[in-house]
Amino acid sequence: MILYDLICDNEHEFESWFKSGSAYDVLLKSKSISCPLCETDKVRKAPMAPRISKSGFGEVEHVPAVVDSKPELPAETSEDMTVAMNKAVEAIKELQARIEKKFENVGEKFPEEARKIHYGETDSRGIYGEASFEEAQDLIEEGVEISAVPWQKRRTS
Ligand SMILES: [Zn+2]
């Protein structure tokens, strides 16, 4: 659909939708376009660029050929990314708070304590602390149940 700005002999400006530019020509020649104010059929295009309707493609003679492609997802803006990041940080903080409340902090002694618990050398309890990647791997290989969680580093008081 094309929207034309039209103007009549009496300088009345009005807008009208047409199926296409050629449809406008046909209607104009058959004097089917009239001014809504003075009803004269002496109308012409106002000196202005035509606008294309975003939703009117179904009535256009030349329909775009591609119909089965998925609509492109809108590119994520950096603003969306920031929101997502903030949400992730909040989730980590929440998880962290729950762990800190329920588990005992054994700090760097984590691999040692985890082993002791695993082998029944100390009270079975929930602990958390630090372990290097290698230490964590060793524990897993030994069958010690541990899980890595994302952790927000904070200053020690
Ligand atoms: Zn008029």
Residues whose N, C-alpha, C, O or C-beta is under 5 A from the ligand:
A	BS01	ZN	C8 N10 H12 C35 L37 C38 E39
